[in-house]
Amino acid sequence: MAARFFEEDGHRTIPLDRPGNLYVRARPLACTRLVVQTGRDLAHDGLVRGYTPDAYDRASAQWLETAAVLAFVEGLASVDHEGLEADIHVKCAAEP
């Protein structure tokens, strides 16, 4: 499932207006879906402490709902002799 996620999102080249050492962009809903599915598999095998499979499904529904309000989160960090500077941008998903 993780490999399919990366294939679907694909590789993109994004021009940046300033130099940086690390650029990260994440789609919270897609990431949360991967984590929820992994947790669901573990819960159904009894490997998530404090959660039955049904309790995990109820809890994870809220996590998915929360993640759905964000389209993406991205950040660019740069380090030099004076310290660390980071710009973080969050874009909310359009309402249906």
WOKA-V22476 format. One record per residue. RES is the residue in one letter. SS is DSSP state (@ for helix, = for strand, . for the rest). PHI is phi in degrees with one decimal (* if undefined). OMEGA is omega in whole degrees, 0 to 359 (* if undefined). Layout:
BEGIN
RES;SS;PHI;OMEGA
RES;SS;PHI;OMEGA
END
This chain:
BEGIN
M;.;*;180
A;@;-63.3;180
A;@;-62.0;179
R;@;-63.3;178
F;@;-57.4;182
F;@;-69.1;178
E;@;-65.8;181
E;@;-66.4;181
D;@;-74.1;177
G;.;70.3;179
H;.;-99.0;180
R;.;-128.8;173
T;.;-104.5;183
I;.;-120.0;177
P;.;-69.1;181
L;.;-109.9;183
D;.;-86.0;177
R;.;-152.4;181
P;.;-71.0;177
G;.;-157.4;180
N;.;-97.2;183
L;=;-147.4;176
Y;=;-120.7;180
V;=;-132.1;175
R;=;-135.7;181
A;=;-134.5;173
R;.;-104.1;187
P;@;-54.2;182
L;@;-66.2;179
A;@;-63.3;178
C;@;-63.9;181
T;@;-64.6;177
R;@;-58.8;178
L;@;-63.5;180
V;@;-65.2;180
V;@;-62.4;180
Q;@;-64.0;177
T;@;-63.1;178
G;@;-62.6;179
R;@;-61.8;178
D;@;-60.4;179
L;@;-67.2;180
A;@;-63.3;180
H;@;-68.3;175
D;.;-94.7;178
G;.;75.1;186
L;.;-106.5;176
V;.;-113.0;184
R;.;-59.8;176
G;.;86.6;181
Y;.;-129.2;165
T;.;-81.0;177
P;@;-55.7;180
D;@;-66.7;179
A;@;-65.2;178
Y;@;-65.1;179
D;@;-61.1;178
R;@;-65.9;180
A;@;-66.0;184
S;@;-69.6;176
A;@;-61.3;178
Q;@;-67.6;179
W;@;-62.5;179
L;@;-65.1;179
E;@;-63.0;180
T;@;-65.8;181
A;@;-68.0;184
A;.;-66.7;181
V;.;-78.5;181
L;=;-109.3;176
A;=;-79.3;177
F;=;-162.7;173
V;=;-128.4;178
E;=;-138.2;179
G;=;-150.1;176
L;=;-126.7;180
A;=;-117.6;175
S;=;-136.0;182
V;=;-125.2;172
D;=;-140.8;183
H;.;-68.5;181
E;.;-91.8;178
G;=;141.4;183
L;=;-109.0;176
E;=;-126.4;180
A;=;-140.1;172
D;=;-114.8;180
I;=;-123.3;180
H;=;-123.9;178
V;=;-125.0;178
K;=;-115.2;178
C;=;-79.2;177
A;.;-71.4;177
A;.;-69.3;177
E;.;-71.2;181
P;.;-65.2;*
END
